[in-house]
Amino acid sequence: MRPSWDEYFMEIAQLTSRRSTCLRRQVGAVLVRDNRIITTGYNGAPTGLKHCEETGCIRGERNVPPGERHELCRGIHAEQNAIIQAAMIGVSIKGATLYSTTQPCSLCAKMLINAGIKRIVYKGDYPDDLSIEMLREAGVKLDRIE
């Protein structure tokens, strides 16, 4: 059976998440406009730095709950990496849709709002109500799919 566009791009986000080096949560993201992939991203350490697989997880060691103290992490979120990749190749993501295997956190939500993302399709929840509040206030369409 032929997948819908949302199913298709979410499957690509799920495949992308397999590149993640995070020990706690593997997340993949795909930025799409006009049914064309602009960039992808997954969560992990910045380019050239040791991965958490090598250094250990700061958040795990300090028992930091999900959704809190984002600054205590070596990794960059999948959504952030997708935005950064677009900047590196000089492509606007204004008006794009983000497909993510997990609901964006409030830090990523702020970046996505300012980048002009108009729709977010996500699969898994994340304990960050502020994210949803800000995205809705900004008029970003949110679609959670199974």
DSSP file with accessible surface (Angstrom, degrees, kcal/mol):
  #  RESIDUE AA STRUCTURE BP1 BP2  ACC     N-H-->O    O-->H-N    N-H-->O    O-->H-N    TCO  KAPPA ALPHA  PHI   PSI    X-CA   Y-CA   Z-CA
    1    1 A M              0   0  234      0, 0.0     0, 0.0     0, 0.0     0, 0.0   0.000 360.0 360.0 360.0 133.6    0.0    0.0    0.0
    2    2 A R        -     0   0  215      1,-0.1     2,-0.1     6,-0.0     6,-0.0  -0.525 360.0-126.4 -72.7 127.7    1.3    3.4   -1.0
    3    3 A P        -     0   0   51      0, 0.0    -1,-0.1     0, 0.0     2,-0.0  -0.383  20.0-112.1 -74.3 153.2    2.0    5.6    2.1
    4    4 A S     >  -     0   0   56      1,-0.1     4,-2.8    -2,-0.1     5,-0.2  -0.259  37.3-101.1 -68.5 168.9    0.6    9.1    2.5
    5    5 A W  H  > S+     0   0  117      1,-0.2     4,-2.8     2,-0.2     5,-0.3   0.928 125.1  50.8 -60.2 -43.1    3.0   12.0    2.4
    6    6 A D  H  > S+     0   0   39      1,-0.2     4,-2.2     2,-0.2    -1,-0.2   0.923 112.2  46.2 -61.8 -43.2    2.9   12.2    6.2
    7    7 A E  H  > S+     0   0  102      2,-0.2     4,-2.3     1,-0.2    -1,-0.2   0.922 112.8  51.3 -63.5 -42.9    3.6    8.5    6.6
    8    8 A Y  H  X S+     0   0  105     -4,-2.8     4,-1.7     2,-0.2    -2,-0.2   0.950 113.5  41.9 -59.6 -52.2    6.4    8.7    4.0
    9    9 A F  H  X S+     0   0    2     -4,-2.8     4,-2.2     1,-0.2    -1,-0.2   0.859 112.7  54.5 -70.3 -30.7    8.3   11.6    5.6
   10   10 A M  H  X S+     0   0    3     -4,-2.2     4,-2.6    -5,-0.3    -1,-0.2   0.897 105.7  53.0 -68.6 -36.9    7.7   10.2    9.1
   11   11 A E  H  X S+     0   0  116     -4,-2.3     4,-2.3     2,-0.2    -1,-0.2   0.898 108.9  49.8 -63.0 -37.1    9.3    6.9    8.0
   12   12 A I  H  X S+     0   0   36     -4,-1.7     4,-2.8     2,-0.2    -2,-0.2   0.915 109.5  51.2 -67.3 -39.8   12.3    8.9    6.8
   13   13 A A  H  X S+     0   0    0     -4,-2.2     4,-2.1     2,-0.2    -2,-0.2   0.919 110.1  50.0 -61.7 -41.2   12.5   10.7   10.1
   14   14 A Q  H  X S+     0   0   72     -4,-2.6     4,-0.7     2,-0.2    -2,-0.2   0.917 111.4  47.8 -65.0 -41.5   12.4    7.3   11.9
   15   15 A L  H >< S+     0   0  104     -4,-2.3     3,-1.2     1,-0.2     4,-0.3   0.933 110.4  52.8 -62.6 -43.0   15.2    6.0    9.7
   16   16 A T  H >< S+     0   0   17     -4,-2.8     3,-2.2     1,-0.3     4,-0.3   0.878  99.0  64.0 -60.4 -37.3   17.2    9.2   10.3
   17   17 A S  H >< S+     0   0   18     -4,-2.1     3,-1.7     1,-0.3    -1,-0.3   0.772  86.7  72.4 -60.9 -22.6   16.8    8.7   14.1
   18   18 A R  T << S+     0   0  196     -3,-1.2    -1,-0.3    -4,-0.7    -2,-0.2   0.686  88.5  62.1 -68.5 -14.8   18.9    5.5   13.8
   19   19 A R  T <  S+     0   0  163     -3,-2.2    -1,-0.3    -4,-0.3    -2,-0.2   0.605  80.3 117.8 -81.6 -12.3   21.9    7.7   13.2
   20   20 A S    <   -     0   0   11     -3,-1.7    24,-0.2    -4,-0.3     6,-0.1  -0.193  49.5-164.3 -58.5 144.7   21.5    9.3   16.7
   21   21 A T        +     0   0   13     22,-1.3    32,-0.3     4,-0.1     2,-0.2   0.236  48.7 124.2-111.2  10.0   24.3    8.8   19.3
   22   22 A C        -     0   0   27     21,-0.6    21,-0.0     3,-0.2    35,-0.0  -0.512  52.5-152.2 -72.2 137.7   22.1    9.8   22.3
   23   23 A L  S    S+     0   0   91     -2,-0.2    -1,-0.1     1,-0.1     3,-0.1   0.653  90.3  40.3 -83.1 -17.2   22.0    7.1   25.0
   24   24 A R  S    S+     0   0   91      1,-0.3     2,-0.3     0, 0.0    -1,-0.1   0.795 124.5   6.2-101.9 -38.9   18.5    8.2   26.2
   25   25 A R        -     0   0   79      2,-0.1     2,-0.6    18,-0.0    -1,-0.3  -0.922  57.0-147.8-154.1 124.4   16.4    9.1   23.2
   26   26 A Q        -     0   0   93     -2,-0.3     2,-0.4    -3,-0.1    -9,-0.1  -0.850  26.3-179.8 -97.0 120.4   17.0    8.7   19.5
   27   27 A V        -     0   0   11     -2,-0.6    16,-1.4   -10,-0.2     2,-0.3  -0.957  11.0-168.8-124.6 139.0   15.2   11.4   17.5
   28   28 A G  E     -A   42   0A   0     -2,-0.4    73,-2.2    14,-0.2     2,-0.3  -0.946   4.6-170.4-124.0 147.8   15.1   12.1   13.8
   29   29 A A  E     -AB  41 100A   0     12,-2.7    12,-2.3    -2,-0.3     2,-0.4  -0.990   6.8-168.8-138.6 146.7   13.8   15.1   12.0
   30   30 A V  E     -AB  40  99A   0     69,-2.6    69,-2.9    -2,-0.3     2,-0.5  -0.997  11.8-150.4-135.9 127.9   13.0   16.0    8.3
   31   31 A L  E     -AB  39  98A   0      8,-2.8     7,-3.5    -2,-0.4     8,-1.0  -0.886  24.4-179.7 -99.0 128.9   12.3   19.4    7.0
   32   32 A V  E     -AB  37  97A   4     65,-2.9    65,-3.4    -2,-0.5     2,-0.4  -0.976  16.5-179.5-133.4 140.1   10.0   19.3    3.9
   33   33 A R  E >  S-A   36   0A  76      3,-2.3     3,-1.3    -2,-0.4    63,-0.1  -0.991  78.2  -3.9-138.7 133.3    8.5   22.0    1.6
   34   34 A D  T 3  S-     0   0  138     -2,-0.4     3,-0.1     1,-0.3    -1,-0.1   0.881 129.0 -59.6  54.6  40.8    6.3   21.2   -1.4
   35   35 A N  T 3  S+     0   0   62      1,-0.2     2,-0.4    -3,-0.0    -1,-0.3   0.763 114.0 117.9  58.7  29.8    6.7   17.4   -0.7
   36   36 A R  E <   -A   33   0A 172     -3,-1.3    -3,-2.3     0, 0.0     2,-0.3  -0.991  68.7-119.1-125.4 133.2   10.5   17.8   -1.2
   37   37 A I  E     +A   32   0A  77     -2,-0.4    -5,-0.3    -5,-0.2     3,-0.1  -0.541  28.7 177.8 -71.9 128.7   13.0   17.0    1.5
   38   38 A I  E     -     0   0A  31     -7,-3.5     2,-0.3     1,-0.4    -1,-0.2   0.870  63.3 -26.1 -92.3 -57.1   15.1   20.1    2.4
   39   39 A T  E     -A   31   0A  12     -8,-1.0    -8,-2.8     2,-0.0    -1,-0.4  -0.964  51.9-142.5-150.3 168.8   17.3   18.6    5.2
   40   40 A T  E     -A   30   0A  57     -2,-0.3     2,-0.3   -10,-0.2   -10,-0.2  -0.866  16.7-175.9-127.7 164.6   17.4   15.9    7.8
   41   41 A G  E     -A   29   0A   4    -12,-2.3   -12,-2.7    -2,-0.3     2,-0.3  -0.986   8.6-170.4-157.3 153.7   18.8   15.9   11.4
   42   42 A Y  E     -A   28   0A  69     -2,-0.3     2,-0.3   -14,-0.2   -14,-0.2  -0.946  35.2 -96.1-139.9 162.1   19.3   13.6   14.3
   43   43 A N        +     0   0   16    -16,-1.4   -22,-1.3    -2,-0.3   -21,-0.6  -0.607  65.4 102.5 -86.9 140.0   20.3   14.2   17.9
   44   44 A G  B     -E   76   0B   5     32,-1.6    32,-2.9    -2,-0.3     3,-0.1  -0.950  68.8 -44.7 170.4 178.4   24.0   13.8   18.9
   45   45 A A        -     0   0   12     -2,-0.3    30,-0.2    30,-0.3     3,-0.1  -0.229  69.9 -87.6 -65.0 153.1   27.2   15.6   19.7
   46   46 A P    >   -     0   0   42      0, 0.0     3,-2.3     0, 0.0    -1,-0.1  -0.217  63.4 -73.1 -58.1 153.5   28.4   18.4   17.6
   47   47 A T  T 3  S+     0   0  146      1,-0.3     3,-0.1    -3,-0.1    -3,-0.0  -0.187 119.8  14.0 -50.7 130.4   30.6   17.5   14.6
   48   48 A G  T 3  S+     0   0   82      1,-0.3    -1,-0.3    -3,-0.1     2,-0.2   0.296 101.9 110.8  87.0  -9.4   34.1   16.4   15.6
   49   49 A L  S <  S-     0   0   89     -3,-2.3    -1,-0.3     1,-0.1    -4,-0.1  -0.647  78.6 -91.1 -96.3 157.6   33.3   16.0   19.3
   50   50 A K        -     0   0  131     -2,-0.2     2,-0.1    -3,-0.1    -1,-0.1  -0.353  44.1-120.0 -63.8 142.4   33.1   12.7   21.1
   51   51 A H    >>  -     0   0   66      1,-0.1     3,-2.0    -6,-0.1     4,-1.9  -0.441  21.3-111.1 -80.6 158.3   29.7   11.0   21.2
   52   52 A C  H 3> S+     0   0   12      1,-0.3     4,-2.8     2,-0.2    -1,-0.1   0.770 117.1  70.3 -60.4 -25.5   27.9   10.3   24.4
   53   53 A E  H 34 S+     0   0  127    -32,-0.3    -1,-0.3     1,-0.2     4,-0.1   0.809 109.8  34.4 -59.0 -28.5   28.5    6.6   23.6
   54   54 A E  H <4 S+     0   0  126     -3,-2.0    -2,-0.2     2,-0.1    -1,-0.2   0.803 128.7  33.0 -93.0 -38.4   32.2    7.4   24.4
   55   55 A T  H  < S-     0   0   56     -4,-1.9    -3,-0.2     1,-0.2    -2,-0.2   0.644 105.5-119.4 -96.0 -18.5   31.9   10.0   27.2
   56   56 A G     <  -     0   0   21     -4,-2.8     2,-0.7    -5,-0.3    -1,-0.2  -0.196  37.4 -66.6  93.4 168.4   28.7    8.9   29.0
   57   57 A C     >  -     0   0   22      1,-0.2     4,-2.6    -2,-0.1     5,-0.2  -0.848  33.3-164.5-102.1 113.7   25.5   10.7   29.5
   58   58 A I  H  > S+     0   0   53     -2,-0.7     4,-1.9     1,-0.2    -1,-0.2   0.915  93.2  50.6 -59.5 -44.3   25.7   13.8   31.7
   59   59 A R  H  4>S+     0   0   18      1,-0.2     5,-2.7     2,-0.2     4,-0.2   0.909 111.7  47.0 -64.6 -40.7   22.0   13.9   32.1
   60   60 A G  H >45S+     0   0   32      1,-0.2     3,-1.1     3,-0.2    -1,-0.2   0.917 110.5  51.8 -66.0 -43.1   21.8   10.3   33.0
   61   61 A E  H 3<5S+     0   0  133     -4,-2.6    -1,-0.2     1,-0.3    -2,-0.2   0.832 115.8  41.4 -62.3 -32.8   24.6   10.6   35.5
   62   62 A R  T 3<5S-     0   0  156     -4,-1.9    -1,-0.3    -5,-0.2    -2,-0.2   0.313 109.4-122.0 -97.9   5.6   22.9   13.5   37.2
   63   63 A N  T < 5 +     0   0  141     -3,-1.1    -3,-0.2    -4,-0.2    -4,-0.1   0.877  45.2 175.1  55.1  43.0   19.4   12.0   37.0
   64   64 A V      < -     0   0   13     -5,-2.7    -1,-0.2    -6,-0.2     3,-0.1  -0.695  27.7-127.7 -80.6 122.6   18.0   14.9   35.0
   65   65 A P    >   -     0   0   57      0, 0.0     3,-1.5     0, 0.0    -1,-0.1  -0.323  32.8 -88.4 -67.6 153.4   14.4   14.2   34.0
   66   66 A P  T 3  S+     0   0   57      0, 0.0     3,-0.1     0, 0.0    60,-0.0  -0.291 113.9  29.4 -56.6 142.5   13.3   14.5   30.4
   67   67 A G  T 3  S+     0   0   16      1,-0.2     2,-0.3    -3,-0.1     3,-0.2   0.437 105.0  94.0  87.5   0.0   12.2   18.0   29.4
   68   68 A E  S <  S+     0   0  105     -3,-1.5    -1,-0.2     1,-0.2     4,-0.1  -0.914  80.7   5.8-126.5 152.2   14.4   19.8   32.0
   69   69 A R    >   +     0   0  135     -2,-0.3     3,-2.2     1,-0.1    -1,-0.2   0.866  59.6 177.6  50.9  53.5   17.8   21.4   32.0
   70   70 A H  T 3  S+     0   0   29      1,-0.3    -1,-0.1    -3,-0.2     3,-0.1   0.747  72.5  70.1 -58.5 -25.8   18.5   21.1   28.3
   71   71 A E  T 3  S+     0   0  122      1,-0.2     2,-1.5     3,-0.0    -1,-0.3   0.706  81.5  77.1 -68.4 -16.2   21.9   22.9   28.8
   72   72 A L  S <  S+     0   0   27     -3,-2.2     2,-0.3    -4,-0.1    -1,-0.2  -0.465  81.4  87.2 -91.7  64.3   23.2   19.8   30.6
   73   73 A C        -     0   0   46     -2,-1.5   -16,-0.1   -15,-0.1    -4,-0.0  -0.952  64.8-148.1-160.3 138.8   23.8   17.8   27.4
   74   74 A R  S    S+     0   0   83     -2,-0.3     2,-0.1     2,-0.1    -1,-0.1   0.684  76.3  91.3 -77.0 -19.8   26.6   17.4   24.9
   75   75 A G        -     0   0   20    -30,-0.2     2,-0.4   -32,-0.1   -30,-0.3  -0.339  67.2-138.9 -86.1 158.1   24.1   16.8   22.1
   76   76 A I  B     -E   44   0B  34    -32,-2.9   -32,-1.6   -34,-0.1    -2,-0.1  -0.913  35.1-110.4-105.6 138.9   22.2   18.9   19.7
   77   77 A H     >  -     0   0   39     -2,-0.4     4,-2.5   -34,-0.2     5,-0.2  -0.308  22.2-115.7 -70.3 155.2   18.6   18.1   19.1
   78   78 A A  H  > S+     0   0    0      1,-0.2     4,-2.3     2,-0.2   -49,-0.2   0.890 116.4  51.3 -57.5 -42.9   17.5   16.6   15.8
   79   79 A E  H  > S+     0   0    7      1,-0.2     4,-2.2     2,-0.2    -1,-0.2   0.904 109.7  50.3 -63.3 -42.2   15.4   19.7   14.9
   80   80 A Q  H  > S+     0   0   28      1,-0.2     4,-2.8     2,-0.2    -2,-0.2   0.916 109.9  50.6 -61.9 -43.6   18.3   22.0   15.6
   81   81 A N  H  X S+     0   0   26     -4,-2.5     4,-2.6     2,-0.2    -2,-0.2   0.890 108.4  51.9 -63.9 -37.6   20.5   19.9   13.4
   82   82 A A  H  X S+     0   0    0     -4,-2.3     4,-1.8     2,-0.2    -1,-0.2   0.925 112.3  46.2 -64.7 -41.3   18.0   20.0   10.5
   83   83 A I  H  X S+     0   0   33     -4,-2.2     4,-2.1     2,-0.2    -2,-0.2   0.933 113.1  49.7 -64.2 -45.3   17.8   23.8   10.9
   84   84 A I  H  X S+     0   0   68     -4,-2.8     4,-2.6     1,-0.2    -2,-0.2   0.902 107.5  53.9 -62.0 -41.5   21.6   24.1   11.0
   85   85 A Q  H  X S+     0   0   72     -4,-2.6     4,-1.6     1,-0.2    -1,-0.2   0.909 107.7  50.7 -61.3 -40.2   22.0   21.9    7.9
   86   86 A A  H  X>S+     0   0    2     -4,-1.8     5,-2.5     1,-0.2     4,-0.6   0.925 110.9  48.8 -63.6 -41.5   19.7   24.2    6.0
   87   87 A A  H ><5S+     0   0   77     -4,-2.1     3,-0.8     1,-0.2    -2,-0.2   0.903 107.6  55.4 -63.6 -39.9   21.8   27.2    7.0
   88   88 A M  H 3<5S+     0   0  135     -4,-2.6    -1,-0.2     1,-0.3    -2,-0.2   0.842 114.4  38.6 -64.0 -33.1   25.0   25.5    6.0
   89   89 A I  H 3<5S-     0   0  106     -4,-1.6    -1,-0.3    -5,-0.2    -2,-0.2   0.409 113.8-116.6 -99.2   1.7   23.8   24.9    2.5
   90   90 A G  T <<5 +     0   0   67     -3,-0.8     2,-0.5    -4,-0.6    -3,-0.2   0.858  63.1 143.5  72.6  38.8   22.0   28.2    2.2
   91   91 A V      < -     0   0   56     -5,-2.5    -1,-0.2    -6,-0.1     2,-0.2  -0.939  47.2-128.1-116.3 129.5   18.4   27.1    1.9
   92   92 A S        -     0   0   74     -2,-0.5    23,-0.0     1,-0.1    -5,-0.0  -0.468  15.0-169.6 -71.0 141.7   15.4   28.8    3.4
   93   93 A I    >   +     0   0   13     22,-0.2     3,-2.3    -2,-0.2    -1,-0.1   0.263  38.8 137.3-112.5   9.8   13.1   26.7    5.5
   94   94 A K  T 3  S+     0   0  147      1,-0.3    22,-0.2    23,-0.1    23,-0.2  -0.320  76.0  13.7 -58.5 129.5   10.4   29.4    5.7
   95   95 A G  T 3  S+     0   0   36     21,-2.8    -1,-0.3     1,-0.2    22,-0.2   0.460  99.7 136.1  84.1   2.3    7.0   27.8    5.2
   96   96 A A    <   -     0   0    0     -3,-2.3    22,-2.2   -63,-0.1    23,-1.1  -0.236  52.4-124.1 -80.0 168.3    8.3   24.3    5.6
   97   97 A T  E     -Bc  32 119A  26    -65,-3.4   -65,-2.9    21,-0.2     2,-0.5  -0.924  18.0-145.0-109.1 137.3    6.9   21.3    7.5
   98   98 A L  E     -Bc  31 120A   0     21,-2.5    23,-3.2    -2,-0.4     2,-0.5  -0.904   7.6-163.3-102.2 129.7    8.9   19.5   10.2
   99   99 A Y  E     +Bc  30 121A   5    -69,-2.9   -69,-2.6    -2,-0.5     2,-0.4  -0.965  19.5 172.7-106.8 125.0    8.5   15.8   10.6
  100  100 A S  E     -Bc  29 122A   0     21,-2.6    23,-1.2    -2,-0.5   -71,-0.2  -0.997  40.8-139.7-137.5 142.1    9.9   14.6   13.9
  101  101 A T  E    S+     0   0A  16    -73,-2.2    23,-2.2    -2,-0.4     2,-0.3   0.666  95.9  34.9 -71.7 -14.1    9.9   11.3   15.8
  102  102 A T  E    S- c   0 124A  13    -74,-0.3    23,-0.2    21,-0.2    24,-0.1  -0.992  97.5 -95.3-139.5 145.8    9.3   13.3   19.0
  103  103 A Q        -     0   0   12     21,-3.1    -2,-0.1    -2,-0.3    28,-0.0  -0.312  53.9-105.1 -53.7 133.6    7.4   16.5   19.9
  104  104 A P        -     0   0    0      0, 0.0    22,-0.1     0, 0.0    -1,-0.1  -0.321  31.1-122.0 -63.1 147.6    9.9   19.4   19.9
  105  105 A C     >  -     0   0    3     26,-0.1     4,-2.7    -3,-0.1     5,-0.2  -0.285  34.2 -96.1 -77.4 174.6   11.1   20.8   23.2
  106  106 A S  H  > S+     0   0   16      1,-0.2     4,-2.1     2,-0.2     5,-0.2   0.856 124.4  54.7 -66.5 -32.8   10.6   24.5   24.0
  107  107 A L  H  > S+     0   0   64      2,-0.2     4,-1.6     1,-0.2    -1,-0.2   0.952 113.3  41.3 -63.6 -47.4   14.1   25.4   22.9
  108  108 A C  H  > S+     0   0    0      1,-0.2     4,-3.0     2,-0.2     5,-0.2   0.882 110.2  59.1 -67.0 -37.3   13.5   23.8   19.5
  109  109 A A  H  X S+     0   0    0     -4,-2.7     4,-2.7     1,-0.2     5,-0.2   0.926 104.9  49.8 -57.9 -44.6   10.0   25.3   19.3
  110  110 A K  H  X S+     0   0  103     -4,-2.1     4,-2.2     1,-0.2    -1,-0.2   0.912 113.0  46.6 -61.5 -41.6   11.4   28.8   19.6
  111  111 A M  H  X S+     0   0   82     -4,-1.6     4,-1.8     2,-0.2    -2,-0.2   0.916 112.5  49.5 -66.3 -42.7   13.9   28.1   16.8
  112  112 A L  H  X>S+     0   0    1     -4,-3.0     5,-2.3     2,-0.2     4,-0.5   0.894 110.2  51.0 -65.2 -39.5   11.2   26.5   14.6
  113  113 A I  H ><5S+     0   0   48     -4,-2.7     3,-1.4    -5,-0.2    -2,-0.2   0.958 113.0  44.8 -60.9 -49.8    8.9   29.5   15.1
  114  114 A N  H 3<5S+     0   0  149     -4,-2.2    -1,-0.2     1,-0.3    -2,-0.2   0.770 107.8  58.6 -69.7 -22.9   11.6   32.0   14.2
  115  115 A A  H 3<5S-     0   0   28     -4,-1.8    -1,-0.3    -5,-0.2   -22,-0.2   0.559 117.7-112.2 -81.2  -7.8   12.7   29.9   11.2
  116  116 A G  T <<5 +     0   0   13     -3,-1.4   -21,-2.8    -4,-0.5     2,-0.2   0.682  52.7 168.7  87.9  19.6    9.1   30.2    9.8
  117  117 A I      < -     0   0    3     -5,-2.3    -1,-0.2   -23,-0.2   -20,-0.2  -0.471  13.7-172.1 -66.9 132.6    8.0   26.6   10.1
  118  118 A K        +     0   0  126    -22,-2.2    23,-2.6     1,-0.3     2,-0.3   0.666  63.1  26.3-102.3 -20.9    4.3   26.4    9.5
  119  119 A R  E     -cd  97 141A  50    -23,-1.1   -21,-2.5    21,-0.2     2,-0.4  -0.998  56.9-163.5-147.4 141.8    3.5   22.8   10.4
  120  120 A I  E     -cd  98 142A   0     21,-3.1    23,-2.7    -2,-0.3     2,-0.5  -0.996   3.0-170.1-128.1 125.7    5.0   20.1   12.7
  121  121 A V  E     +cd  99 143A   0    -23,-3.2   -21,-2.6    -2,-0.4     2,-0.3  -0.970  20.2 170.3-111.8 123.2    4.1   16.5   12.4
  122  122 A Y  E     -cd 100 144A  19     21,-2.2    23,-2.5    -2,-0.5   -21,-0.2  -0.927  29.0-160.9-135.8 162.5    5.4   14.4   15.3
  123  123 A K  E    S+     0   0A  65    -23,-1.2     2,-0.2    -2,-0.3   -21,-0.2   0.844  70.4  45.7-107.5 -60.1    5.0   10.9   16.6
  124  124 A G  E    S-c  102   0A  22    -23,-2.2   -21,-3.1   -24,-0.1    -1,-0.2  -0.624  76.7-119.5 -95.4 148.8    6.1   10.7   20.3
  125  125 A D        -     0   0   90     -2,-0.2    -1,-0.1   -23,-0.2    -2,-0.0  -0.363  20.2-159.0 -77.3 162.7    5.2   13.0   23.1
  126  126 A Y        -     0   0   26    -22,-0.1     2,-2.6   -24,-0.1   -59,-0.0  -0.992  29.3-112.7-141.9 137.8    7.8   15.0   25.1
  127  127 A P  S    S+     0   0   79      0, 0.0     2,-0.2     0, 0.0   -22,-0.0  -0.367  80.5 107.8 -76.0  71.4    7.1   16.4   28.6
  128  128 A D    >>  +     0   0   15     -2,-2.6     4,-1.0     1,-0.1     3,-0.5  -0.676  35.1 173.5-148.1  86.3    7.3   20.0   27.7
  129  129 A D  H 3> S+     0   0  126      1,-0.2     4,-2.4    -2,-0.2     5,-0.2   0.814  78.8  65.6 -65.8 -30.6    3.9   21.8   27.8
  130  130 A L  H 3> S+     0   0   84      1,-0.2     4,-2.8     2,-0.2     5,-0.2   0.888  96.3  57.8 -60.1 -37.2    5.5   25.2   27.1
  131  131 A S  H <> S+     0   0    0     -3,-0.5     4,-2.5     1,-0.2    -1,-0.2   0.947 108.5  43.7 -56.8 -52.0    6.5   24.0   23.7
  132  132 A I  H  X S+     0   0   17     -4,-1.0     4,-2.5     1,-0.2     5,-0.2   0.914 113.0  52.8 -62.3 -42.8    3.0   23.2   22.6
  133  133 A E  H  X S+     0   0  120     -4,-2.4     4,-2.4     1,-0.2    -1,-0.2   0.931 112.3  44.0 -59.1 -47.8    1.7   26.5   24.1
  134  134 A M  H  X S+     0   0   39     -4,-2.8     4,-2.2     2,-0.2    -1,-0.2   0.904 112.9  51.0 -66.8 -42.4    4.2   28.6   22.2
  135  135 A L  H  <>S+     0   0    0     -4,-2.5     5,-2.5    -5,-0.2     4,-0.3   0.923 113.0  46.1 -62.1 -42.7    3.8   26.7   18.9
  136  136 A R  H ><5S+     0   0  170     -4,-2.5     3,-1.4    -5,-0.2    -2,-0.2   0.918 111.0  52.3 -65.1 -43.5    0.0   27.1   19.1
  137  137 A E  H 3<5S+     0   0  172     -4,-2.4    -1,-0.2     1,-0.3    -2,-0.2   0.877 108.6  51.6 -59.7 -34.8    0.3   30.8   20.0
  138  138 A A  T 3<5S-     0   0   49     -4,-2.2    -1,-0.3    -5,-0.2    -2,-0.2   0.507 117.9-113.8 -80.6  -5.3    2.6   31.3   17.0
  139  139 A G  T < 5 +     0   0   61     -3,-1.4     2,-0.4    -4,-0.3    -3,-0.2   0.680  60.8 155.4  80.8  18.8    0.0   29.6   14.7
  140  140 A V      < -     0   0   11     -5,-2.5     2,-0.3    -6,-0.2    -1,-0.3  -0.662  44.7-124.9 -79.2 127.8    2.1   26.6   13.9
  141  141 A K  E     -d  119   0A 115    -23,-2.6   -21,-3.1    -2,-0.4     2,-0.5  -0.587  25.7-157.5 -75.3 129.3   -0.1   23.7   12.9
  142  142 A L  E     +d  120   0A  33     -2,-0.3     2,-0.4   -23,-0.2   -21,-0.2  -0.945  14.1 178.3-113.9 128.0    0.5   20.6   15.1
  143  143 A D  E     -d  121   0A  40    -23,-2.7   -21,-2.2    -2,-0.5     2,-0.5  -0.971  10.4-162.7-130.5 115.5   -0.3   17.1   14.0
  144  144 A R  E     -d  122   0A  98     -2,-0.4     2,-0.3   -23,-0.2   -21,-0.2  -0.857  15.7-174.0 -95.8 128.0    0.5   14.1   16.2
  145  145 A I              0   0   41    -23,-2.5    -2,-0.0    -2,-0.5   -24,-0.0  -0.875 360.0 360.0-120.6 157.1    0.4   10.8   14.3
  146  146 A E              0   0  166     -2,-0.3   -22,-0.1   -22,-0.0   -23,-0.0  -0.481 360.0 360.0 -85.5 360.0    0.7    7.2   15.4
